[in-house]
Amino acid sequence: MPNSYRQILALPGALAFSAAGFLARFPVSMVGIGIVLMLANLTGSYATAGTVSATFVIAQAICAPQLARLVDRRGQARVMTPAVTVSALGLAGLAVAAVLGAPLWTVYACAVLSGATIGSIGALVRARWTRAVRTPRDLHRAYSLESALDEATFVLGPVVATTLATSVAPWSGVVVAAVVIAVGGYAFLGQRGTEPPVQPASVTAARTGSVMRSGALAGIVVVFMFVGGIFGATDVAIVAFTAEHGRPGAAGVLLGIFSLGSVIAGLLYGAHTWTGPAWRRFLAGVVALAVGTALFLLVDSLAVMGAVMFVTGFAISPTIINGNSMVQHIVDRHRLTEGLTWLSTGVNVGVSVGSSVAGSLIDADGSGGGFAMVALMGVLAVVAALVVAPMLRRRDHGDPAHLPPH
């Protein structure tokens, strides 16, 4: 690991909360595919499996920003400890209801309960980094590290969930995810020394309403929504693409290669000190991601697809890092958790929409229809980034990200 990462992880409490945060958010990448594998096996219906999984994602997207607002006002541990408990119990209840063949409404109810209370651990971790580091350069490195760790969960999580569901029991991936949500969440939230201070009551009274009233933040969230659409449509299209080539098991490998490129890019990006405005690099990253994923339409072999996905993956982490950094310029530091959570919400909404629409197009036109959806999401992401760029330029206070005072 480069010395720059060793330096920030050597800060008091940093390694402990970053590691616990990684464990706490690891199950998020297991839940979707775990639910699909479990319900498809137990009910024989992929439609039911997909809609229950989407229900979890939508509930998280709707409720995570509201939880984040409470966190900014009342503290991470006070809000999220009971929330994590409910989320883990809801996910475990979903598995029990499915195994026992309970009425389908109970399965959906558990998905809503778990998704609504899981929150966004990634935003909580980044909020702690903002308090822990002392220089803008170190904050840039911290965000880069967390982005790489986010991508690592999406490399490993689906593999773990699939292995458990196919080798142990159909419900085991979901149950293990529930246990890790609780264990990781308690380990992270129990570290009170690095928790950001609660927003003063006087400040709370003076600042009401959502941070989404900011046009610049709303614009970034829309960009992230279309980027999420790229991810969701790619997931489904790659499954169809590998099946058409007689290698359905290669889907996980290709998606892992996509994320691996992003992990490497995130670590390299964070180790470098960049000059020039962050908003411009954010725009460049969106364009590079859109161009790279549009090339999926032209590929007709698994080997070439793997190479294209690996290279294109290098655009993911820098784009996410710069987007998170821009939030520092836009929202008040007392509402940072809420601002960061909205970006995750945008991605989750996009993933849900992208995967569902791509699935319908694939039914009609094979994997080509899915990749057409990927390309469309890329074009829309670029258009949205171009629209919001002037607002981001006015908010950009230099590079790396502006660091709010402690």
C-alpha positions as CSV (number, residue, x, y, z in Angstrom):
1,M,0.0,0.0,0.0
2,P,1.4,3.4,-0.9
3,N,2.8,5.5,1.9
4,S,0.0,8.1,1.4
5,Y,-2.6,5.5,2.5
6,R,-0.5,4.3,5.4
7,Q,-0.3,7.9,6.6
8,I,-4.0,8.5,6.8
9,L,-4.7,5.0,8.2
10,A,-2.2,5.8,11.0
11,L,-4.4,8.7,12.2
12,P,-6.0,8.0,15.6
13,G,-8.9,5.5,15.1
14,A,-8.8,5.7,11.3
15,L,-7.8,2.1,10.5
16,A,-10.4,0.8,13.0
17,F,-13.4,2.8,11.7
18,S,-12.4,2.2,8.1
19,A,-12.1,-1.5,8.5
20,A,-15.3,-1.8,10.5
21,G,-17.1,0.4,7.9
22,F,-15.9,-1.9,5.1
23,L,-17.3,-4.9,7.0
24,A,-20.6,-3.1,7.7
25,R,-21.3,-2.2,4.1
26,F,-20.0,-5.5,2.6
27,P,-23.4,-7.2,2.9
28,V,-25.1,-4.5,0.7
29,S,-23.5,-6.2,-2.4
30,M,-24.7,-9.6,-1.2
31,V,-28.3,-8.8,-0.5
32,G,-29.7,-8.2,-4.0
33,I,-28.2,-11.4,-5.6
34,G,-28.8,-13.3,-2.4
35,I,-32.5,-12.6,-2.4
36,V,-32.8,-13.4,-6.1
37,L,-30.9,-16.8,-5.7
38,M,-32.9,-17.7,-2.6
39,L,-36.4,-16.9,-3.9
40,A,-35.8,-18.2,-7.4
41,N,-34.8,-21.5,-5.8
42,L,-37.6,-21.6,-3.2
43,T,-40.5,-20.2,-5.3
44,G,-39.4,-21.0,-8.9
45,S,-40.2,-17.5,-10.0
46,Y,-37.5,-15.1,-11.1
47,A,-40.1,-12.4,-11.4
48,T,-40.9,-12.6,-7.7
49,A,-37.3,-12.8,-6.9
50,G,-36.5,-9.7,-8.9
51,T,-39.3,-7.6,-7.5
52,V,-38.5,-8.5,-3.9
53,S,-34.9,-7.5,-4.5
54,A,-36.0,-4.3,-6.2
55,T,-38.3,-3.6,-3.3
56,F,-35.3,-3.7,-0.9
57,V,-33.4,-1.3,-3.1
58,I,-36.2,1.2,-3.5
59,A,-36.9,1.2,0.3
60,Q,-33.3,2.0,0.9
61,A,-33.2,4.7,-1.7
62,I,-36.3,6.4,-0.2
63,C,-35.4,6.2,3.5
64,A,-31.6,6.4,3.6
65,P,-31.5,10.3,3.1
66,Q,-34.0,10.6,5.9
67,L,-31.9,8.5,8.2
68,A,-28.9,10.6,7.2
69,R,-30.7,13.8,8.2
70,L,-31.4,12.3,11.6
71,V,-27.7,11.2,11.9
72,D,-26.5,14.8,11.3
73,R,-28.9,16.1,14.0
74,R,-28.6,13.3,16.6
75,G,-25.4,11.4,16.0
76,Q,-24.4,8.2,14.1
77,A,-24.6,5.7,17.0
78,R,-27.9,7.1,18.4
79,V,-29.8,6.8,15.1
80,M,-28.1,3.9,13.3
81,T,-27.6,1.4,16.1
82,P,-31.3,0.7,16.4
83,A,-31.7,1.0,12.6
84,V,-29.0,-1.6,11.9
85,T,-30.6,-3.9,14.4
86,V,-34.0,-3.6,12.7
87,S,-32.4,-4.0,9.2
88,A,-30.6,-7.2,10.2
89,L,-33.8,-8.7,11.8
90,G,-35.9,-7.7,8.8
91,L,-33.5,-9.5,6.4
92,A,-33.4,-12.5,8.6
93,G,-37.2,-12.4,8.8
94,L,-37.3,-12.3,5.0
95,A,-35.3,-15.6,4.8
96,V,-37.4,-17.3,7.4
97,A,-40.7,-16.2,5.7
98,A,-39.3,-17.6,2.4
99,V,-38.2,-20.9,3.8
100,L,-41.5,-21.5,5.6
101,G,-43.5,-20.6,2.6
102,A,-45.3,-17.7,4.4
103,P,-47.7,-15.4,2.4
104,L,-45.8,-13.4,-0.1
105,W,-46.8,-10.1,1.5
106,T,-44.7,-11.0,4.5
107,V,-41.6,-11.4,2.3
108,Y,-42.2,-8.0,0.7
109,A,-42.9,-6.4,4.1
110,C,-39.5,-7.8,5.5
111,A,-37.7,-6.4,2.4
112,V,-39.2,-3.0,2.9
113,L,-38.3,-3.0,6.6
114,S,-34.7,-4.1,6.0
115,G,-34.1,-1.8,3.1
116,A,-35.7,1.2,4.9
117,T,-33.4,0.9,7.9
118,I,-30.0,-0.1,6.4
119,G,-29.0,3.5,5.7
120,S,-25.7,4.3,3.9
121,I,-22.7,3.2,5.9
122,G,-20.4,4.5,3.2
123,A,-21.6,8.1,3.9
124,L,-21.1,7.6,7.6
125,V,-17.5,6.4,7.0
126,R,-16.7,9.4,4.8
127,A,-18.2,11.8,7.3
128,R,-15.7,10.4,9.9
129,W,-12.8,10.9,7.5
130,T,-13.8,14.5,7.1
131,R,-13.4,14.9,10.9
132,A,-10.2,12.7,11.1
133,V,-8.0,14.3,8.5
134,R,-6.3,17.7,8.6
135,T,-5.5,18.6,5.0
136,P,-7.5,18.6,1.8
137,R,-4.9,16.3,0.2
138,D,-5.5,13.7,2.9
139,L,-9.3,13.9,2.5
140,H,-8.8,13.2,-1.2
141,R,-6.8,10.1,-0.4
142,A,-9.4,9.0,2.2
143,Y,-12.2,9.3,-0.3
144,S,-10.2,7.4,-2.9
145,L,-9.5,4.6,-0.4
146,E,-13.2,4.3,0.5
147,S,-14.2,4.3,-3.1
148,A,-11.8,1.5,-3.8
149,L,-13.2,-0.4,-0.8
150,D,-16.7,0.2,-2.1
151,E,-15.7,-1.4,-5.4
152,A,-14.0,-4.3,-3.6
153,T,-17.3,-5.2,-1.9
154,F,-18.9,-5.5,-5.4
155,V,-16.1,-7.7,-6.5
156,L,-16.3,-10.1,-3.5
157,G,-19.9,-9.8,-2.2
158,P,-21.7,-11.4,-5.1
159,V,-19.2,-14.2,-5.2
160,V,-19.7,-14.9,-1.5
161,A,-23.4,-14.8,-1.8
162,T,-23.5,-17.0,-4.8
163,T,-21.2,-19.6,-3.3
164,L,-23.2,-19.7,-0.1
165,A,-26.5,-20.0,-1.9
166,T,-25.3,-22.8,-4.3
167,S,-23.0,-24.7,-2.0
168,V,-24.6,-24.4,1.5
169,A,-28.3,-23.6,1.2
170,P,-30.4,-21.2,-0.9
171,W,-31.1,-19.0,2.1
172,S,-27.6,-19.0,3.5
173,G,-26.4,-15.9,1.5
174,V,-29.2,-13.8,2.9
175,V,-28.8,-15.0,6.5
176,V,-25.0,-14.4,6.5
177,A,-25.6,-10.9,5.1
178,A,-28.0,-10.2,8.0
179,V,-25.5,-11.4,10.5
180,V,-22.7,-9.3,9.0
181,I,-24.9,-6.2,8.8
182,A,-25.3,-6.5,12.6
183,V,-21.8,-7.4,13.5
184,G,-20.2,-4.9,11.2
185,G,-22.6,-2.2,12.1
186,Y,-22.1,-2.6,15.8
187,A,-18.3,-2.7,15.4
188,F,-18.4,0.6,13.4
189,L,-21.0,2.4,15.5
190,G,-19.4,1.4,18.8
191,Q,-16.3,3.5,18.0
192,R,-17.6,6.7,19.5
193,G,-14.3,8.5,19.6
194,T,-14.2,9.1,15.9
195,E,-17.9,9.9,15.5
196,P,-18.6,13.4,14.1
197,P,-20.1,15.8,16.7
198,V,-23.9,16.2,16.8
199,Q,-25.2,19.4,15.1
200,P,-26.0,22.1,17.7
201,A,-29.7,22.7,18.4
202,S,-29.3,26.4,17.3
203,V,-27.9,25.3,13.9
204,T,-30.7,22.7,13.6
205,A,-33.3,25.3,14.0
206,A,-31.6,27.6,11.5
207,R,-31.3,25.0,8.8
208,T,-34.5,23.2,7.8
209,G,-35.5,21.5,4.6
210,S,-33.6,19.1,2.4
211,V,-30.1,19.7,1.1
212,M,-31.6,18.8,-2.3
213,R,-32.8,22.3,-2.6
214,S,-29.3,23.0,-3.9
215,G,-29.4,22.9,-7.7
216,A,-25.8,21.8,-7.8
217,L,-26.3,18.8,-5.5
218,A,-29.5,17.8,-7.3
219,G,-27.6,17.9,-10.5
220,I,-24.9,15.6,-9.2
221,V,-27.5,13.2,-7.9
222,V,-29.1,13.1,-11.3
223,V,-25.7,12.3,-12.9
224,F,-25.2,9.6,-10.3
225,M,-28.7,8.2,-11.1
226,F,-27.7,7.7,-14.7
227,V,-24.4,6.3,-13.7
228,G,-26.3,3.8,-11.6
229,G,-28.4,3.1,-14.6
230,I,-25.2,2.1,-16.5
231,F,-24.3,-0.3,-13.7
232,G,-27.8,-1.8,-13.4
233,A,-28.2,-2.3,-17.1
234,T,-24.7,-3.7,-17.5
235,D,-25.3,-6.3,-14.8
236,V,-28.4,-7.7,-16.6
237,A,-26.9,-7.4,-20.1
238,I,-23.7,-9.2,-19.1
239,V,-25.8,-12.1,-17.7
240,A,-27.7,-12.3,-21.0
241,F,-24.4,-11.9,-23.1
242,T,-22.6,-14.8,-21.3
243,A,-25.7,-17.0,-21.6
244,E,-25.9,-16.3,-25.4
245,H,-22.2,-17.4,-25.6
246,G,-22.9,-20.6,-23.7
247,R,-20.9,-19.5,-20.6
248,P,-23.5,-18.2,-18.1
249,G,-21.0,-18.7,-15.2
250,A,-18.7,-16.1,-16.8
251,A,-21.1,-13.3,-15.9
252,G,-19.7,-13.0,-12.4
253,V,-16.1,-13.0,-13.7
254,L,-16.8,-10.2,-16.2
255,L,-18.6,-8.1,-13.6
256,G,-15.7,-8.7,-11.2
257,I,-13.2,-7.6,-13.8
258,F,-15.3,-4.4,-14.3
259,S,-15.1,-3.7,-10.6
260,L,-11.4,-4.7,-10.4
261,G,-10.5,-2.0,-12.9
262,S,-12.3,0.5,-10.7
263,V,-10.5,-0.7,-7.5
264,I,-7.1,-0.2,-9.1
265,A,-8.1,3.2,-10.5
266,G,-9.3,4.4,-7.2
267,L,-6.1,3.5,-5.4
268,L,-3.9,5.0,-8.1
269,Y,-6.1,8.1,-8.3
270,G,-5.9,8.7,-4.6
271,A,-2.2,8.3,-4.4
272,H,-1.6,11.1,-6.9
273,T,-1.9,14.8,-6.1
274,W,-4.0,16.4,-8.8
275,T,-4.0,20.0,-10.0
276,G,-6.9,21.8,-11.7
277,P,-10.6,21.9,-10.8
278,A,-12.3,18.8,-9.5
279,W,-15.5,19.6,-11.5
280,R,-13.6,19.3,-14.7
281,R,-12.2,15.9,-13.8
282,F,-15.7,14.8,-12.7
283,L,-17.1,15.7,-16.2
284,A,-14.2,13.9,-17.9
285,G,-14.8,10.8,-15.8
286,V,-18.5,10.7,-16.8
287,V,-17.6,11.1,-20.5
288,A,-15.0,8.4,-20.3
289,L,-17.4,6.0,-18.5
290,A,-20.1,6.7,-21.1
291,V,-17.7,6.1,-24.1
292,G,-16.3,2.9,-22.6
293,T,-19.6,1.3,-21.8
294,A,-21.0,2.3,-25.3
295,L,-18.3,0.0,-26.7
296,F,-20.0,-3.0,-25.1
297,L,-22.5,-2.8,-28.1
298,L,-19.6,-3.6,-30.5
299,V,-18.1,-6.6,-28.6
300,D,-18.9,-10.2,-29.7
301,S,-16.5,-12.3,-27.6
302,L,-16.0,-13.0,-23.9
303,A,-12.3,-12.2,-24.0
304,V,-12.7,-8.9,-25.7
305,M,-15.6,-8.0,-23.4
306,G,-13.4,-8.7,-20.4
307,A,-10.6,-6.4,-21.7
308,V,-13.0,-3.6,-22.5
309,M,-14.7,-3.8,-19.1
310,F,-11.4,-3.8,-17.3
311,V,-10.2,-0.6,-19.1
312,T,-13.6,1.1,-18.8
313,G,-13.7,0.2,-15.1
314,F,-10.8,2.7,-14.6
315,A,-13.3,5.5,-15.1
316,I,-15.7,4.5,-12.3
317,S,-13.8,5.2,-9.0
318,P,-12.4,8.6,-10.1
319,T,-15.9,9.7,-11.1
320,I,-17.4,8.6,-7.8
321,I,-14.5,10.2,-5.8
322,N,-14.8,13.6,-7.5
323,G,-18.6,13.5,-7.1
324,N,-18.2,12.9,-3.4
325,S,-15.6,15.6,-3.2
326,M,-17.8,18.2,-4.8
327,V,-20.4,17.6,-2.1
328,Q,-17.9,19.2,0.3
329,H,-18.2,22.5,-1.6
330,I,-22.0,22.4,-1.8
331,V,-23.5,21.4,1.5
332,D,-23.0,22.7,5.0
333,R,-20.5,20.6,7.0
334,H,-23.2,19.9,9.6
335,R,-25.3,18.2,6.9
336,L,-22.5,16.3,5.1
337,T,-23.9,12.8,5.9
338,E,-27.2,13.7,4.3
339,G,-25.5,15.2,1.2
340,L,-23.3,12.1,0.7
341,T,-26.2,9.8,1.2
342,W,-28.1,11.4,-1.6
343,L,-25.4,10.3,-4.0
344,S,-25.8,6.7,-2.9
345,T,-29.5,7.1,-3.3
346,G,-29.1,8.3,-6.8
347,V,-27.0,5.4,-7.7
348,N,-29.4,2.9,-6.1
349,V,-32.4,4.4,-8.0
350,G,-30.5,4.2,-11.2
351,V,-29.4,0.6,-10.7
352,S,-33.0,-0.4,-10.1
353,V,-34.4,1.4,-13.1
354,G,-31.5,0.4,-15.4
355,S,-31.7,-3.3,-14.5
356,S,-35.5,-3.5,-14.9
357,V,-35.7,-1.6,-18.2
358,A,-32.7,-3.5,-19.6
359,G,-34.4,-6.8,-18.6
360,S,-37.5,-5.9,-20.7
361,L,-35.3,-5.0,-23.6
362,I,-33.3,-8.2,-23.4
363,D,-36.5,-10.2,-23.4
364,A,-37.3,-8.5,-26.8
365,D,-33.9,-8.2,-28.4
366,G,-31.3,-10.2,-26.5
367,S,-28.2,-8.8,-24.9
368,G,-28.0,-6.1,-27.6
369,G,-31.2,-4.5,-26.1
370,G,-29.6,-4.5,-22.7
371,F,-26.4,-2.9,-24.0
372,A,-28.5,-0.3,-25.9
373,M,-29.9,0.7,-22.5
374,V,-26.4,0.9,-21.1
375,A,-25.4,3.3,-23.9
376,L,-28.5,5.4,-23.4
377,M,-27.8,5.8,-19.7
378,G,-24.3,6.9,-20.6
379,V,-25.5,9.6,-23.0
380,L,-28.0,10.9,-20.4
381,A,-25.2,10.9,-17.8
382,V,-23.0,13.1,-20.0
383,V,-25.9,15.5,-20.8
384,A,-26.7,15.8,-17.1
385,A,-23.0,16.4,-16.3
386,L,-22.8,19.1,-18.9
387,V,-25.9,20.9,-17.5
388,V,-24.6,20.8,-13.9
389,A,-21.0,21.7,-14.8
390,P,-21.4,25.5,-14.7
391,M,-22.9,25.3,-11.2
392,L,-20.1,23.0,-10.0
393,R,-17.5,25.4,-11.5
394,R,-18.9,28.2,-9.4
395,R,-18.8,26.0,-6.2
396,D,-15.3,24.6,-6.8
397,H,-12.9,26.2,-4.3
398,G,-9.7,24.6,-5.6
399,D,-8.2,21.1,-5.6
400,P,-8.2,18.7,-3.8
401,A,-11.5,19.0,-2.2
402,H,-12.1,21.9,0.1
403,L,-11.9,20.7,3.7
404,P,-14.4,22.1,6.1
405,P,-13.0,23.4,9.4
406,H,-13.0,21.1,12.4
